[in-house]
Amino acid sequence: MDETYIKVKGDWMYLYRAVDKEGKTVDFLLTNRRNKLAAHKFPVKAIGNNVCPKVINIDKSGANKEAVKTYNKRRLKKIKISQNKYLNNRVEADHRFVKW
């Protein structure tokens, strides 16, 4: 999971992305604000639309880490959190296919 600040049709927005281990986009979310609600909303949306993962690799964002921990508590799941910089590069490279 990753978040990036991008310009969409003249407006700056936050792009939350999730990709699978092959590098294919699993889900994304565009929001006007970067806030706790958006960070918590995205994992629920991404996991709800796909299979529940065993491990999620995220960047160093504290909001994303807390969102996954909250998801685990609410759903009684045990999704592990990995914060490996090099594994997260796959998510970082995914944005090149997004058309602005």
BALOBA-1460 file (C-alpha; in Angstrom, 3 decimals):
// residues 100
<rec num="1" residu="m" x="0.000" y="0.000" z="0.000"/>
<rec num="2" residu="d" x="1.176" y="3.458" z="-0.800"/>
<rec num="3" residu="e" x="-0.064" y="7.017" z="-1.000"/>
<rec num="4" residu="t" x="1.041" y="9.720" z="-3.428"/>
<rec num="5" residu="y" x="0.064" y="13.335" z="-3.959"/>
<rec num="6" residu="i" x="-0.905" y="13.836" z="-7.625"/>
<rec num="7" residu="k" x="-2.660" y="16.377" z="-9.820"/>
<rec num="8" residu="v" x="-5.926" y="15.139" z="-11.380"/>
<rec num="9" residu="k" x="-7.739" y="17.472" z="-13.809"/>
<rec num="10" residu="g" x="-6.141" y="20.529" z="-12.203"/>
<rec num="11" residu="d" x="-6.805" y="19.511" z="-8.581"/>
<rec num="12" residu="w" x="-4.261" y="18.007" z="-6.205"/>
<rec num="13" residu="m" x="-5.448" y="14.722" z="-4.718"/>
<rec num="14" residu="y" x="-4.084" y="11.839" z="-2.679"/>
<rec num="15" residu="l" x="-3.826" y="8.529" z="-4.500"/>
<rec num="16" residu="y" x="-3.844" y="5.425" z="-2.315"/>
<rec num="17" residu="r" x="-2.752" y="2.288" z="-4.206"/>
<rec num="18" residu="a" x="-2.432" y="-1.414" z="-3.575"/>
<rec num="19" residu="v" x="-0.701" y="-3.883" z="-5.892"/>
<rec num="20" residu="d" x="-0.284" y="-7.643" z="-5.712"/>
<rec num="21" residu="k" x="3.068" y="-9.443" z="-5.706"/>
<rec num="22" residu="e" x="3.093" y="-9.550" z="-9.513"/>
<rec num="23" residu="g" x="2.810" y="-5.745" z="-9.623"/>
<rec num="24" residu="k" x="-0.794" y="-5.580" z="-10.860"/>
<rec num="25" residu="t" x="-3.082" y="-2.932" z="-9.383"/>
<rec num="26" residu="v" x="-5.470" y="-4.449" z="-6.851"/>
<rec num="27" residu="d" x="-7.321" y="-1.280" z="-5.879"/>
<rec num="28" residu="f" x="-6.952" y="2.496" z="-5.588"/>
<rec num="29" residu="l" x="-8.651" y="5.391" z="-3.839"/>
<rec num="30" residu="l" x="-8.534" y="9.122" z="-4.675"/>
<rec num="31" residu="t" x="-9.262" y="11.608" z="-1.881"/>
<rec num="32" residu="n" x="-9.119" y="15.382" z="-1.516"/>
<rec num="33" residu="r" x="-7.635" y="15.175" z="1.956"/>
<rec num="34" residu="r" x="-5.000" y="13.107" z="3.649"/>
<rec num="35" residu="n" x="-6.618" y="12.124" z="6.877"/>
<rec num="36" residu="k" x="-7.155" y="9.232" z="9.225"/>
<rec num="37" residu="l" x="-10.546" y="8.348" z="7.718"/>
<rec num="38" residu="a" x="-9.086" y="7.979" z="4.211"/>
<rec num="39" residu="a" x="-6.186" y="5.890" z="5.508"/>
<rec num="40" residu="h" x="-8.586" y="3.586" z="7.370"/>
<rec num="41" residu="k" x="-11.100" y="3.445" z="4.522"/>
<rec num="42" residu="f" x="-8.644" y="2.240" z="1.892"/>
<rec num="43" residu="p" x="-7.496" y="-1.105" z="3.410"/>
<rec num="44" residu="v" x="-11.113" y="-2.032" z="4.149"/>
<rec num="45" residu="k" x="-12.069" y="-1.254" z="0.545"/>
<rec num="46" residu="a" x="-9.049" y="-3.009" z="-0.987"/>
<rec num="47" residu="i" x="-9.355" y="-6.150" z="1.132"/>
<rec num="48" residu="g" x="-13.145" y="-6.236" z="0.791"/>
<rec num="49" residu="n" x="-12.911" y="-6.266" z="-3.004"/>
<rec num="50" residu="n" x="-10.194" y="-8.935" z="-3.072"/>
<rec num="51" residu="v" x="-8.858" y="-11.892" z="-1.115"/>
<rec num="52" residu="c" x="-7.637" y="-11.137" z="2.415"/>
<rec num="53" residu="p" x="-3.800" y="-11.124" z="2.303"/>
<rec num="54" residu="k" x="-1.493" y="-12.775" z="4.835"/>
<rec num="55" residu="v" x="1.090" y="-9.961" z="4.644"/>
<rec num="56" residu="i" x="0.769" y="-6.320" z="3.614"/>
<rec num="57" residu="n" x="3.882" y="-4.356" z="2.678"/>
<rec num="58" residu="i" x="3.512" y="-0.636" z="3.386"/>
<rec num="59" residu="d" x="5.686" y="2.456" z="3.329"/>
<rec num="60" residu="k" x="6.809" y="4.163" z="6.538"/>
<rec num="61" residu="s" x="3.477" y="5.970" z="6.863"/>
<rec num="62" residu="g" x="2.164" y="5.674" z="10.399"/>
<rec num="63" residu="a" x="-1.404" y="6.157" z="9.170"/>
<rec num="64" residu="n" x="-1.244" y="3.072" z="6.941"/>
<rec num="65" residu="k" x="0.247" y="0.975" z="9.732"/>
<rec num="66" residu="e" x="-2.484" y="2.035" z="12.155"/>
<rec num="67" residu="a" x="-5.158" y="1.396" z="9.528"/>
<rec num="68" residu="v" x="-4.047" y="-2.222" z="9.087"/>
<rec num="69" residu="k" x="-3.827" y="-2.709" z="12.868"/>
<rec num="70" residu="t" x="-7.349" y="-1.316" z="13.269"/>
<rec num="71" residu="y" x="-8.593" y="-3.574" z="10.459"/>
<rec num="72" residu="n" x="-7.088" y="-6.580" z="12.255"/>
<rec num="73" residu="k" x="-8.802" y="-5.658" z="15.520"/>
<rec num="74" residu="r" x="-12.211" y="-5.011" z="13.967"/>
<rec num="75" residu="r" x="-12.230" y="-8.093" z="11.747"/>
<rec num="76" residu="l" x="-10.315" y="-10.394" z="14.136"/>
<rec num="77" residu="k" x="-7.719" y="-11.044" z="11.412"/>
<rec num="78" residu="k" x="-3.960" y="-11.507" z="11.667"/>
<rec num="79" residu="i" x="-2.602" y="-9.659" z="8.618"/>
<rec num="80" residu="k" x="1.141" y="-9.159" z="9.119"/>
<rec num="81" residu="i" x="2.681" y="-5.775" z="8.361"/>
<rec num="82" residu="s" x="5.972" y="-5.548" z="6.489"/>
<rec num="83" residu="q" x="7.758" y="-2.228" z="6.032"/>
<rec num="84" residu="n" x="10.454" y="-3.231" z="3.561"/>
<rec num="85" residu="k" x="11.578" y="-0.279" z="1.434"/>
<rec num="86" residu="y" x="12.603" y="-2.444" z="-1.518"/>
<rec num="87" residu="l" x="9.371" y="-4.431" z="-1.633"/>
<rec num="88" residu="n" x="7.418" y="-1.180" z="-1.591"/>
<rec num="89" residu="n" x="9.210" y="-0.088" z="-4.800"/>
<rec num="90" residu="r" x="6.759" y="-2.277" z="-6.732"/>
<rec num="91" residu="v" x="3.916" y="-0.067" z="-5.522"/>
<rec num="92" residu="e" x="5.932" y="3.072" z="-6.264"/>
<rec num="93" residu="a" x="6.508" y="1.900" z="-9.850"/>
<rec num="94" residu="d" x="2.792" y="1.165" z="-10.317"/>
<rec num="95" residu="h" x="1.829" y="4.840" z="-10.638"/>
<rec num="96" residu="r" x="3.498" y="5.120" z="-14.064"/>
<rec num="97" residu="f" x="0.423" y="3.460" z="-15.598"/>
<rec num="98" residu="v" x="-2.049" y="5.907" z="-14.048"/>
<rec num="99" residu="k" x="-3.255" y="8.508" z="-16.560"/>
<rec num="100" residu="w" x="-3.485" y="11.976" z="-15.043"/>
